């Protein structure tokens, strides 16, 4: 039997949404589940986990400190101070019996009020604790019918309308006709003149004019919304239904398929998608063209966010599978590298050789990531950009990490 209320650390792998989340967290042991085989554990946010694999610490009780009530200490201090003050007054006024009786009555009334206030405050604290326990145990499920969401929304409709509204003017006359554009141009011109960053000179026909761009304080947003919309319109796919993912999970592709009726059109679509991968790393490995376009229709407004960061640390992630290609049994690996909080490079492709184990496949992916990070680090050093700490590489395979730590393994 385990001690009720002690600290515990359950295994949270079934509750994690992705593999980079923590596998455990500090919880409080509540007891045994009546409907499942496992222990009931309460975390700091009030969520209850049921797990069969739990490590207990019978020495630490997180709720022990919650029993100390600062209200009772304050009331006892107030009572003691009133009693000591009353005794001092009685000692100083022994010659007057009437004043002594009156002060005794005031002390008794004050002590009674203090005790009543303490009892009422303790009752209020107990009622709040009971209400919190009842609210935790009687949590109502929020459904789509209660929230008024009967049918899933289509975000791409609003994205297309917003994109059409935010199209830039093609000529100077169109921009000058819009009062918002005129206001923005006047404000930008005043800022340039005030900061003395440029000098106004007469136009010369043999020289090109460089336009002005500005950077948002929250960072840069790299997206190709209009390019996706024009591409769908060009291929007559603007009215197709969208899909949530660029690929179907669990399906293996085979080379034994029929030849395409129009290979030129397919090559043109693949070339357009390759240009789109400059800002969309989520379609770097997808090969099903029509499904990719359906996915792009629902995610036209997705973009890369280049954020400003104080610490330019290099962080890399390298996942890989094992022998998923049924034709040659080669593995698919990829990586992504972050500089600070911004994604700067990524890759997802099939490995060149066949791996004999998942450890070998993950180790190859980790080696490719290390080579890419070393090249990025040398490039940053060449442009005199200081890296404060060594790069951090993340891998989700324990045997591959052990092999990287000790090659003898």
C-alpha positions as CSV (number, residue, x, y, z in Angstrom):
1,X,0.0,0.0,0.0
2,X,1.2,3.5,-0.9
3,X,1.0,6.5,1.4
4,X,-1.9,8.8,0.5
5,X,-0.8,12.4,-0.4
6,X,2.9,11.6,-1.0
7,X,4.8,12.9,-4.0
8,X,4.9,10.6,-7.0
9,X,6.2,10.7,-10.6
10,X,4.0,8.9,-13.1
11,X,4.9,7.8,-16.6
12,X,3.2,10.3,-18.9
13,X,4.0,8.8,-22.3
14,X,0.4,7.9,-23.1
15,X,-0.7,11.5,-22.4
16,X,2.1,13.3,-24.4
17,X,1.1,14.8,-27.7
18,X,4.7,14.6,-29.2
19,X,7.8,12.8,-28.3
20,X,9.8,15.9,-27.1
21,X,7.5,16.5,-24.0
22,X,8.7,15.4,-20.6
23,X,8.0,11.8,-19.7
24,X,7.1,12.5,-16.1
25,X,6.3,15.4,-13.7
26,X,5.8,15.8,-10.0
27,X,2.3,14.8,-8.8
28,X,0.4,13.9,-5.6
29,X,-0.8,10.4,-5.0
30,X,-4.6,10.3,-4.7
31,X,-5.3,6.6,-4.5
32,X,-6.3,3.7,-6.8
33,X,-8.5,4.0,-9.8
34,X,-11.8,2.1,-9.6
35,X,-12.2,1.7,-13.4
36,X,-8.6,1.2,-14.6
37,X,-5.5,-0.6,-13.4
38,X,-3.3,2.2,-12.1
39,X,-2.6,4.9,-9.6
40,X,-4.4,8.3,-9.6
41,X,-2.0,11.2,-9.6
42,X,-2.8,14.9,-9.4
43,X,-0.4,17.4,-10.9
44,X,0.1,21.1,-10.0
45,X,-2.5,22.3,-12.6
46,X,-5.3,20.1,-11.2
47,X,-5.2,17.4,-13.9
48,X,-5.5,13.8,-12.8
49,X,-3.4,11.1,-14.5
50,X,-3.9,7.3,-14.2
51,X,-0.7,5.3,-14.7
52,X,0.5,1.9,-13.8
53,X,4.2,2.9,-13.8
54,X,4.7,5.4,-10.9
55,X,7.7,6.2,-8.7
56,X,6.7,7.2,-5.2
57,X,8.5,9.4,-2.6
58,X,7.0,8.6,0.8
59,X,9.0,11.4,2.5
60,X,7.7,14.4,0.7
61,X,4.0,15.5,1.0
62,X,3.3,18.5,-1.2
63,X,0.0,19.4,0.7
64,X,1.7,19.5,4.1
65,X,2.5,23.2,3.8
66,X,-1.1,24.0,2.9
67,X,-2.4,23.2,6.4
68,X,-0.7,26.2,8.0
69,X,-3.2,29.0,8.1
70,X,-1.9,32.6,8.3
71,X,-5.3,33.8,9.5
72,X,-5.1,31.9,12.8
73,X,-1.6,33.3,13.5
74,X,-2.8,36.8,12.8
75,X,-5.9,36.3,15.1
76,X,-3.8,34.8,17.9
77,X,-1.3,37.6,17.7
78,X,-4.0,40.1,17.8
79,X,-5.6,38.4,20.8
80,X,-2.3,38.2,22.6
81,X,-1.5,41.9,21.9
82,X,-4.9,43.0,23.1
83,X,-4.6,40.9,26.3
84,X,-1.1,42.2,27.0
85,X,-2.3,45.8,26.3
86,X,-5.2,45.2,28.6
87,X,-3.0,43.8,31.4
88,X,-0.7,46.8,31.1
89,X,-3.6,49.2,31.4
90,X,-5.0,47.4,34.4
91,X,-1.6,47.5,36.1
92,X,-1.2,51.2,35.5
93,X,-4.7,52.1,36.7
94,X,-5.0,50.1,39.9
95,X,-6.2,53.1,41.8
96,X,-9.4,53.5,39.8
97,X,-11.7,50.5,40.1
98,X,-14.4,51.9,37.8
99,X,-11.9,52.4,35.0
100,X,-10.6,48.8,35.5
101,X,-14.1,47.3,35.2
102,X,-14.7,49.3,32.1
103,X,-11.4,48.2,30.5
104,X,-12.2,44.6,31.4
105,X,-15.5,44.8,29.6
106,X,-13.8,46.3,26.5
107,X,-11.1,43.6,26.5
108,X,-13.8,40.8,26.7
109,X,-15.8,42.3,23.9
110,X,-12.7,42.7,21.8
111,X,-11.5,39.1,22.4
112,X,-15.0,37.8,21.6
113,X,-15.0,39.8,18.3
114,X,-11.6,38.4,17.5
115,X,-12.7,34.8,18.2
116,X,-15.8,35.3,16.1
117,X,-13.8,36.7,13.2
118,X,-11.4,33.8,13.4
119,X,-14.2,31.3,13.4
120,X,-15.9,33.0,10.4
121,X,-12.7,33.2,8.5
122,X,-11.9,29.5,9.1
123,X,-15.4,28.6,8.0
124,X,-14.9,30.7,4.9
125,X,-11.6,28.9,4.1
126,X,-13.1,25.5,4.7
127,X,-16.1,26.3,2.4
128,X,-13.7,27.5,-0.3
129,X,-11.7,24.3,-0.1
130,X,-14.9,22.2,-0.3
131,X,-16.1,24.2,-3.3
132,X,-12.7,23.7,-5.0
133,X,-12.9,19.9,-4.4
134,X,-16.5,19.8,-5.7
135,X,-15.5,21.8,-8.8
136,X,-12.6,19.4,-9.5
137,X,-14.7,16.3,-9.1
138,X,-17.8,17.7,-10.9
139,X,-16.0,19.0,-14.0
140,X,-18.5,19.2,-16.9
141,X,-17.4,18.2,-20.4
142,X,-17.4,20.9,-23.0
143,X,-18.8,19.7,-26.3
144,X,-19.2,21.4,-29.7
145,X,-23.0,21.5,-29.2
146,X,-22.7,23.4,-26.0
147,X,-20.2,25.8,-27.5
148,X,-22.5,26.4,-30.6
149,X,-20.0,24.8,-33.0
150,X,-22.2,22.4,-34.9
151,X,-20.1,22.2,-38.1
152,X,-16.4,22.5,-38.5
153,X,-15.3,25.8,-39.7
154,X,-13.4,26.4,-43.0
155,X,-10.6,28.8,-42.2
156,X,-9.4,28.9,-45.8
157,X,-12.5,30.8,-46.9
158,X,-11.7,33.8,-44.6
159,X,-8.0,33.5,-45.5
160,X,-8.8,33.9,-49.2
161,X,-11.1,36.8,-48.6
162,X,-8.5,38.5,-46.4
163,X,-5.8,37.8,-48.9
164,X,-7.8,39.4,-51.7
165,X,-8.4,42.5,-49.6
166,X,-4.7,42.8,-48.8
167,X,-3.4,42.7,-52.4
168,X,-0.8,45.4,-53.0
169,X,-1.5,48.0,-55.7
170,X,0.2,47.3,-59.0
171,X,0.8,50.9,-60.0
172,X,1.6,54.2,-58.3
173,X,-1.8,55.7,-59.3
174,X,-3.7,52.9,-57.5
175,X,-1.6,53.4,-54.4
176,X,-2.2,57.2,-54.4
177,X,-6.0,56.7,-54.7
178,X,-6.1,54.8,-51.5
179,X,-6.0,57.1,-48.4
180,X,-4.4,54.5,-46.2
181,X,-1.5,54.1,-48.6
182,X,-1.1,57.9,-48.8
183,X,-1.1,58.1,-45.0
184,X,1.5,55.3,-44.7
185,X,3.8,56.9,-47.4
186,X,3.6,60.3,-45.7
187,X,4.5,58.8,-42.3
188,X,7.4,56.8,-43.8
189,X,8.7,59.9,-45.6
190,X,8.6,62.0,-42.4
191,X,10.4,59.2,-40.5
192,X,13.2,59.1,-43.1
193,X,13.6,62.9,-43.1
194,X,13.5,63.1,-39.3
195,X,16.1,60.4,-38.8
196,X,18.3,61.8,-41.7
197,X,18.7,58.3,-43.2
198,X,18.5,59.5,-46.8
199,X,18.8,62.6,-48.9
200,X,16.2,63.6,-51.5
201,X,17.8,64.1,-54.9
202,X,16.3,64.7,-58.4
203,X,15.5,61.6,-60.5
204,X,18.1,60.5,-63.0
205,X,17.1,58.2,-65.9
206,X,20.3,56.2,-65.9
207,X,20.0,55.1,-62.2
208,X,17.6,52.7,-60.6
209,X,15.4,53.7,-57.6
210,X,15.6,51.5,-54.5
211,X,12.3,51.0,-52.7
212,X,11.9,51.1,-48.9
213,X,10.9,48.2,-46.7
214,X,10.4,48.1,-42.9
215,X,10.6,45.3,-40.3
216,X,7.9,44.6,-37.8
217,X,8.9,44.6,-34.1
218,X,7.6,41.0,-33.6
219,X,9.7,39.7,-36.5
220,X,9.3,38.7,-40.1
221,X,6.5,36.6,-41.6
222,X,7.6,34.7,-44.7
223,X,4.6,33.4,-46.6
224,X,3.4,32.8,-50.2
225,X,-0.3,33.1,-49.9
226,X,-0.9,34.8,-53.2
227,X,1.4,32.4,-55.0
228,X,-0.7,29.4,-53.6
229,X,-3.9,31.1,-54.6
230,X,-2.7,31.8,-58.2
231,X,-1.4,28.3,-58.5
232,X,-4.7,26.7,-57.4
233,X,-6.5,29.0,-59.9
234,X,-4.1,28.1,-62.7
235,X,-4.7,24.3,-62.1
236,X,-8.5,24.6,-61.7
237,X,-8.2,23.4,-58.1
238,X,-9.7,26.4,-56.4
239,X,-13.0,24.7,-55.6
240,X,-11.6,21.3,-54.3
241,X,-12.1,20.4,-50.7
242,X,-9.2,20.8,-48.3
243,X,-7.5,18.1,-46.2
244,X,-5.7,18.5,-42.8
245,X,-2.5,16.7,-43.7
246,X,-0.2,16.6,-46.8
247,X,0.2,12.8,-46.7
248,X,-1.8,9.8,-45.6
249,X,-0.3,8.1,-42.6
250,X,0.4,4.3,-42.8
251,X,0.3,4.0,-46.6
252,X,3.3,2.7,-48.5
253,X,4.0,4.0,-52.1
254,X,4.9,1.6,-54.9
255,X,6.6,2.1,-58.2
256,X,4.1,-0.3,-60.0
257,X,1.6,2.3,-61.1
258,X,0.2,3.4,-64.4
259,X,2.0,6.0,-66.5
260,X,0.7,9.5,-66.3
261,X,-1.4,10.9,-69.2
262,X,0.3,14.3,-69.0
263,X,3.9,14.0,-67.6
264,X,4.6,17.7,-68.5
265,X,1.9,19.0,-66.3
266,X,3.1,16.8,-63.4
267,X,6.6,18.1,-63.8
268,X,5.4,21.7,-63.9
269,X,3.3,21.1,-60.7
270,X,6.3,19.5,-58.9
271,X,8.5,22.5,-59.9
272,X,5.9,24.9,-58.5
273,X,5.8,23.0,-55.2
274,X,9.6,22.9,-55.0
275,X,9.6,26.7,-55.1
276,X,6.9,26.8,-52.5
277,X,9.0,24.7,-50.1
278,X,11.2,27.8,-49.5
279,X,8.6,29.0,-46.9
280,X,6.7,25.7,-46.3
281,X,8.9,23.0,-44.8
282,X,5.8,20.9,-44.0
283,X,5.6,19.8,-47.7
284,X,9.3,19.1,-48.2
285,X,8.8,15.3,-48.6
286,X,5.2,15.0,-49.8
287,X,4.8,13.5,-53.3
288,X,1.1,13.1,-53.8
289,X,0.5,16.3,-55.8
290,X,-3.3,16.6,-55.7
291,X,-3.4,15.9,-52.0
292,X,-0.7,18.5,-51.4
293,X,-2.7,21.1,-53.3
294,X,-5.8,20.2,-51.2
295,X,-3.7,20.6,-48.1
296,X,-2.3,24.0,-49.3
297,X,-5.8,25.3,-49.9
298,X,-6.7,24.8,-46.2
299,X,-3.3,26.2,-45.0
300,X,-2.7,29.1,-47.4
301,X,-2.0,31.5,-44.6
302,X,0.7,29.4,-42.9
303,X,4.1,31.0,-42.8
304,X,7.5,31.1,-41.3
305,X,8.0,33.4,-38.4
306,X,11.5,34.8,-38.1
307,X,11.6,36.2,-34.5
308,X,14.2,38.5,-32.9
309,X,16.2,36.7,-30.2
310,X,18.7,37.9,-27.7
311,X,20.6,34.5,-27.5
312,X,21.6,33.1,-30.9
313,X,21.9,29.5,-29.9
314,X,21.9,26.7,-32.5
315,X,19.5,23.9,-31.9
316,X,18.9,20.9,-34.1
317,X,16.3,18.1,-34.3
318,X,16.8,14.8,-36.2
319,X,14.0,12.2,-36.5
320,X,14.1,9.1,-38.8
321,X,12.2,6.0,-39.4
322,X,13.4,2.5,-40.5
323,X,12.9,0.7,-43.8
324,X,9.5,2.2,-44.6
325,X,10.1,2.1,-48.4
326,X,8.8,-1.2,-49.6
327,X,10.7,-1.1,-52.9
328,X,14.3,-0.8,-51.6
329,X,13.9,-0.8,-47.8
330,X,15.6,2.5,-47.4
331,X,14.8,4.8,-44.5
332,X,13.5,8.4,-44.5
333,X,15.3,10.9,-42.4
334,X,15.2,14.6,-41.8
335,X,16.3,17.5,-39.7
336,X,15.6,21.1,-38.8
337,X,17.9,23.7,-37.4
338,X,16.9,26.7,-35.3
339,X,19.0,29.9,-34.8
340,X,17.6,31.3,-31.6
341,X,13.8,30.9,-32.0
342,X,13.8,31.0,-35.8
343,X,13.9,28.0,-38.2
344,X,16.7,28.6,-40.7
345,X,17.2,25.3,-42.5
346,X,15.4,21.9,-42.8
347,X,15.5,18.7,-44.9
348,X,13.4,15.6,-45.3
349,X,14.5,12.9,-47.8
350,X,15.3,9.2,-48.3
351,X,18.6,8.0,-47.1
352,X,21.2,6.8,-49.7
353,X,22.0,3.4,-48.2
354,X,20.0,0.7,-46.4
355,X,20.1,0.7,-42.6
356,X,20.2,-2.6,-40.8
357,X,18.6,-1.3,-37.7
358,X,16.7,1.7,-36.3
359,X,19.8,2.7,-34.4
360,X,21.8,2.9,-37.6
361,X,19.1,4.9,-39.3
362,X,18.8,7.4,-36.4
363,X,22.6,7.6,-36.2
364,X,22.9,8.5,-39.9
365,X,20.2,11.2,-39.5
366,X,22.1,12.5,-36.4
367,X,25.4,12.6,-38.4
368,X,23.7,14.6,-41.2
369,X,22.4,17.0,-38.7
370,X,25.8,17.4,-37.1
371,X,27.4,18.1,-40.4
372,X,24.8,20.7,-41.2
373,X,25.2,22.4,-37.8
374,X,29.0,22.4,-38.2
375,X,28.7,24.2,-41.6
376,X,26.2,26.8,-40.2
377,X,28.5,27.4,-37.2
378,X,31.5,28.0,-39.5
379,X,29.4,30.3,-41.6
380,X,28.4,32.4,-38.6
381,X,32.0,32.6,-37.4
382,X,33.1,33.7,-40.9
383,X,30.7,36.7,-40.7
384,X,31.9,37.5,-37.2
385,X,28.7,36.4,-35.4
386,X,29.5,35.1,-32.0
387,X,27.7,31.9,-30.8
388,X,27.4,32.0,-27.0
389,X,27.1,28.3,-26.3
390,X,27.8,25.0,-28.1
391,X,25.0,23.7,-30.4
392,X,22.4,21.3,-28.9
393,X,21.3,18.3,-31.0
394,X,18.1,16.5,-30.1
395,X,17.6,12.8,-31.0
396,X,14.7,10.6,-30.0
397,X,16.6,7.3,-30.1
398,X,18.4,6.2,-26.9
399,X,20.7,3.7,-28.6
400,X,21.7,6.3,-31.3
401,X,22.6,8.8,-28.5
402,X,24.6,6.2,-26.7
403,X,26.5,5.3,-29.9
404,X,27.2,9.0,-30.5
405,X,28.5,9.4,-26.9
406,X,30.7,6.3,-27.0
407,X,31.5,4.8,-30.5
408,X,32.6,1.5,-28.8
409,X,29.0,0.9,-27.8
